[in-house]
C-alpha cells in the first residue's frame, strides 16, 4: 500500500449519538495530512476499507482478519477496561484521565497500545463540558494516529500489568439518595449524560427527575 493510498473509515456508534454530536469534524479534517483519506461512514462501509476507527461503541462488532481496527479508550489500560470509563473515574474523584489509543482485537479493550494522552477535567465541569473536552482529545489523538500511520502502529506495545474492568452502568446508577447531601453526590450528577438520561430520586412513592440546564 502506497503512502498516499491510506484510507480510514470512521464509525460512530449510532446508539450513542452523543459522541458524534460533540465531535468537531471540521476541526478534525483540518488536522489531517493531505496524503491521508478519511471518510465518516456506516457499518456497511467496512467492506470497502482496511483501516477502521470506532468511536463510542458499547458492543463488540465482528472483526475481520484482513482489516485493522482502532479506538480510543478513556482509561490507563490495562486498568479500567469495559463500560463508561469516564463516568466511573469521575465518580471516584479523578480529574486527570489517561486515554489510550489501541489496536482492537477480539478481547474487550485488550489490544496493543499505540500511545496515550491525558484528558483534564475540572471539578466544576458538567456533562456537556466533559464530553466536549473528551471529543477534543479524541480529535487530536485520532489525527495523530492517522497522520503517523503506519510507523506508530508498528511500534505499538502489548498491555502490561493486571487488568481491571468497569461494570456496565444501569438506570439505577443515576439514582440520587435523598438521605445524603447533594454535594456528596455531585460527581454522579455532573457525569450523567443528561441529554439522554436523568438523575432521579423517590419521595413518598413518587419518582422525581433532576433536569439540568
Kinemage of the C-alpha trace (Angstrom):
@kinemage 1
@onewidth
@group {chain A} dominant
@subgroup {mainchain}
@vectorlist {calphas} color= white
{ca unk a 1} P 0.000 0.000 0.000
{ca unk a 2} L 1.483 3.319 -1.051
{ca unk a 3} L 1.601 6.185 1.373
{ca unk a 4} L -0.983 8.264 -0.497
{ca unk a 5} L -3.453 5.365 -0.506
{ca unk a 6} L -4.078 5.111 3.222
{ca unk a 7} L -7.817 5.396 3.660
{ca unk a 8} L -9.532 5.444 7.051
{ca unk a 9} L -13.187 4.787 7.780
{ca unk a 10} L -14.520 6.416 10.964
{ca unk a 11} L -17.643 4.969 12.546
{ca unk a 12} L -19.724 6.358 15.388
{ca unk a 13} L -21.967 4.063 17.392
{ca unk a 14} L -25.442 5.190 16.309
{ca unk a 15} L -26.909 4.008 19.624
{ca unk a 16} L -24.807 6.582 21.482
{ca unk a 17} L -25.225 9.628 19.267
{ca unk a 18} L -23.756 11.979 21.864
{ca unk a 19} L -20.169 11.364 20.698
{ca unk a 20} L -20.889 12.407 17.126
{ca unk a 21} L -22.759 15.460 18.432
{ca unk a 22} L -19.643 16.768 20.202
{ca unk a 23} L -17.019 15.578 17.698
{ca unk a 24} L -15.974 18.602 15.623
{ca unk a 25} L -15.496 17.095 12.163
{ca unk a 26} L -14.367 20.350 10.544
{ca unk a 27} L -11.539 20.896 13.023
{ca unk a 28} L -10.593 17.224 12.781
{ca unk a 29} L -10.361 17.220 8.982
{ca unk a 30} L -8.156 20.337 9.054
{ca unk a 31} L -5.673 18.401 11.183
{ca unk a 32} L -5.383 15.510 8.715
{ca unk a 33} L -2.428 15.434 6.313
{ca unk a 34} L -3.240 15.743 2.624
{ca unk a 35} L -1.819 12.288 1.892
{ca unk a 36} L -4.486 10.665 4.073
{ca unk a 37} L -8.104 9.958 3.167
{ca unk a 38} L -10.781 9.968 5.896
{ca unk a 39} L -14.421 9.008 5.440
{ca unk a 40} L -17.208 9.178 8.040
{ca unk a 41} L -19.456 6.253 7.229
{ca unk a 42} L -21.611 3.407 8.465
{ca unk a 43} L -21.057 -0.254 9.358
{ca unk a 44} L -21.945 -1.436 5.864
{ca unk a 45} L -18.966 0.567 4.510
{ca unk a 46} L -16.424 -1.628 6.330
{ca unk a 47} L -16.055 -3.946 3.324
{ca unk a 48} L -14.601 -1.029 1.332
{ca unk a 49} L -11.877 -0.142 3.865
{ca unk a 50} L -8.922 -1.853 5.532
{ca unk a 51} L -8.386 0.761 8.270
{ca unk a 52} L -11.360 1.346 10.557
{ca unk a 53} L -11.714 3.636 13.580
{ca unk a 54} L -14.567 3.026 16.019
{ca unk a 55} L -15.822 5.810 18.306
{ca unk a 56} L -18.085 5.190 21.282
{ca unk a 57} L -19.057 1.586 20.558
{ca unk a 58} L -20.561 -0.141 23.593
{ca unk a 59} L -20.956 -3.552 21.980
{ca unk a 60} L -18.397 -5.724 20.240
{ca unk a 61} L -18.567 -5.983 16.485
{ca unk a 62} L -17.191 -8.877 14.460
{ca unk a 63} L -13.632 -8.048 13.418
{ca unk a 64} L -12.450 -9.247 10.025
{ca unk a 65} L -8.950 -10.718 9.894
{ca unk a 66} L -7.828 -8.737 6.850
{ca unk a 67} L -8.595 -5.360 8.420
{ca unk a 68} L -7.175 -3.210 11.227
{ca unk a 69} L -9.449 -1.610 13.798
{ca unk a 70} L -8.598 1.219 16.202
{ca unk a 71} L -10.298 3.070 19.025
{ca unk a 72} L -9.716 5.475 21.914
{ca unk a 73} L -10.472 4.105 25.375
{ca unk a 74} L -10.553 6.619 28.202
{ca unk a 75} L -8.543 4.773 30.835
{ca unk a 76} L -4.941 3.911 31.626
{ca unk a 77} L -5.088 0.440 30.108
{ca unk a 78} L -4.960 -2.344 31.157
{ca unk a 79} L -6.688 -0.696 34.121
{ca unk a 80} L -10.279 0.330 33.513
{ca unk a 81} L -11.345 -1.817 30.613
{ca unk a 82} L -15.059 -2.034 29.965
{ca unk a 83} L -18.006 0.322 30.215
{ca unk a 84} L -18.315 4.088 30.806
{ca unk a 85} L -14.692 4.658 31.869
{ca unk a 86} L -15.013 8.434 32.224
{ca unk a 87} L -18.112 8.342 34.424
{ca unk a 88} L -16.620 5.605 36.603
{ca unk a 89} L -13.439 7.608 37.113
{ca unk a 90} L -15.195 10.911 37.772
{ca unk a 91} L -17.304 9.218 40.438
{ca unk a 92} L -14.024 8.125 42.013
{ca unk a 93} L -12.881 11.753 42.111
{ca unk a 94} L -10.378 11.682 39.236
{ca unk a 95} L -9.550 14.923 37.434
{ca unk a 96} L -6.814 13.673 35.097
{ca unk a 97} L -7.922 10.719 32.975
{ca unk a 98} L -5.492 8.826 30.775
{ca unk a 99} L -6.789 7.977 27.288
{ca unk a 100} L -5.364 5.034 25.350
{ca unk a 101} L -5.247 4.707 21.561
{ca unk a 102} L -5.327 0.983 20.862
{ca unk a 103} L -5.480 -1.608 18.105
{ca unk a 104} L -8.660 -3.591 18.638
{ca unk a 105} L -8.649 -7.364 18.977
{ca unk a 106} L -11.299 -9.900 19.944
{ca unk a 107} L -10.922 -9.251 23.684
{ca unk a 108} L -12.521 -6.277 25.428
{ca unk a 109} L -10.146 -3.262 25.340
{ca unk a 110} L -7.145 -5.607 25.379
{ca unk a 111} L -5.386 -4.634 22.153
{ca unk a 112} L -1.900 -3.232 21.739
{ca unk a 113} L -1.370 0.365 22.887
{ca unk a 114} L -0.205 2.796 20.214
{ca unk a 115} L 0.090 5.819 22.513
{ca unk a 116} L -1.643 7.566 25.402
{ca unk a 117} L -2.782 11.112 26.154
{ca unk a 118} L -4.453 12.928 29.028
{ca unk a 119} L -7.967 14.300 29.489
{ca unk a 120} L -8.128 17.032 32.122
{ca unk a 121} L -11.478 17.638 33.801
{ca unk a 122} L -12.281 20.434 36.241
{ca unk a 123} L -14.293 19.778 39.379
{ca unk a 124} L -16.853 22.302 38.094
{ca unk a 125} L -17.321 20.653 34.670
{ca unk a 126} L -20.710 19.142 33.915
{ca unk a 127} L -21.518 16.545 31.269
{ca unk a 128} L -21.590 18.781 28.184
{ca unk a 129} L -18.254 20.354 29.156
{ca unk a 130} L -16.766 16.942 29.946
{ca unk a 131} L -17.944 15.481 26.642
{ca unk a 132} L -16.607 18.450 24.674
{ca unk a 133} L -13.183 18.041 26.291
{ca unk a 134} L -13.266 14.291 25.681
{ca unk a 135} L -14.033 14.735 21.994
{ca unk a 136} L -11.321 17.413 21.653
{ca unk a 137} L -8.789 14.901 22.991
{ca unk a 138} L -10.239 12.251 20.663
{ca unk a 139} L -9.863 14.589 17.668
{ca unk a 140} L -6.190 15.196 18.478
{ca unk a 141} L -5.422 11.543 19.185
{ca unk a 142} L -7.078 10.283 16.005
{ca unk a 143} L -5.304 12.917 13.911
{ca unk a 144} L -2.026 11.768 15.446
{ca unk a 145} L -2.886 8.131 14.733
{ca unk a 146} L -3.799 8.800 11.099
{ca unk a 147} L -1.011 11.232 10.229
{ca unk a 148} L 1.729 8.960 11.608
{ca unk a 149} L 0.357 5.678 10.279
{ca unk a 150} L 1.814 3.050 9.885
{ca unk a 151} L 5.002 3.920 11.786
{ca unk a 152} L 3.230 4.421 15.118
{ca unk a 153} L 1.153 1.247 14.765
{ca unk a 154} L 4.231 -0.871 14.059
{ca unk a 155} L 5.670 0.381 17.370
{ca unk a 156} L 2.521 -0.471 19.369
{ca unk a 157} L 3.151 -2.388 22.592
{ca unk a 158} L 1.261 -5.097 24.439
{ca unk a 159} L -0.593 -4.031 27.561
{ca unk a 160} L 1.347 -4.807 30.731
{ca unk a 161} L 0.073 -5.345 34.240
{ca unk a 162} L -3.077 -6.710 35.803
{ca unk a 163} L -6.296 -5.760 34.039
{ca unk a 164} L -9.302 -4.306 35.827
{ca unk a 165} L -12.810 -3.796 34.476
{ca unk a 166} L -15.565 -1.223 34.857
{ca unk a 167} L -19.025 -2.761 35.053
{ca unk a 168} L -21.929 -1.745 32.857
{ca unk a 169} L -23.985 1.054 34.388
{ca unk a 170} L -27.768 0.837 34.607
{ca unk a 171} L -30.558 3.350 35.194
{ca unk a 172} L -30.157 2.695 38.910
{ca unk a 173} L -26.647 4.119 38.619
{ca unk a 174} L -28.228 7.569 38.177
{ca unk a 175} L -30.362 7.335 41.301
{ca unk a 176} L -29.846 10.051 43.927
{ca unk a 177} L -30.019 9.197 47.613
{ca unk a 178} L -32.124 11.917 49.278
{ca unk a 179} L -30.745 10.909 52.668
{ca unk a 180} L -27.269 12.062 51.604
{ca unk a 181} L -26.088 15.587 50.867
{ca unk a 182} L -26.238 16.834 47.276
{ca unk a 183} L -22.573 17.837 47.318
{ca unk a 184} L -21.560 14.272 48.206
{ca unk a 185} L -23.283 13.087 45.001
{ca unk a 186} L -22.283 15.909 42.680
{ca unk a 187} L -19.791 13.768 40.739
{ca unk a 188} L -22.586 11.334 39.898
{ca unk a 189} L -24.844 14.181 38.780
{ca unk a 190} L -22.310 16.065 36.668
{ca unk a 191} L -21.104 12.918 34.884
{ca unk a 192} L -24.594 11.779 33.873
{ca unk a 193} L -25.426 12.085 30.174
{ca unk a 194} L -28.388 14.387 30.760
{ca unk a 195} L -29.065 14.621 27.019
{ca unk a 196} L -30.279 11.020 27.119
{ca unk a 197} L -30.723 10.157 30.813
{ca unk a 198} L -31.730 11.855 34.055
{ca unk a 199} L -30.768 11.570 37.686
{ca unk a 200} L -33.776 10.758 39.814
{ca unk a 201} L -34.965 10.070 43.342
{ca unk a 202} L -38.037 8.706 45.082
{ca unk a 203} L -40.043 10.585 47.684
{ca unk a 204} L -43.310 9.347 49.193
{ca unk a 205} L -43.704 6.736 46.490
{ca unk a 206} L -43.289 9.296 43.724
{ca unk a 207} L -40.408 9.472 41.275
{ca unk a 208} L -38.735 12.853 40.660
{ca unk a 209} L -36.197 13.724 37.975
{ca unk a 210} L -33.386 16.277 38.005
{ca unk a 211} L -33.220 18.402 34.863
{ca unk a 212} L -30.021 20.296 34.176
{ca unk a 213} L -29.995 23.415 32.011
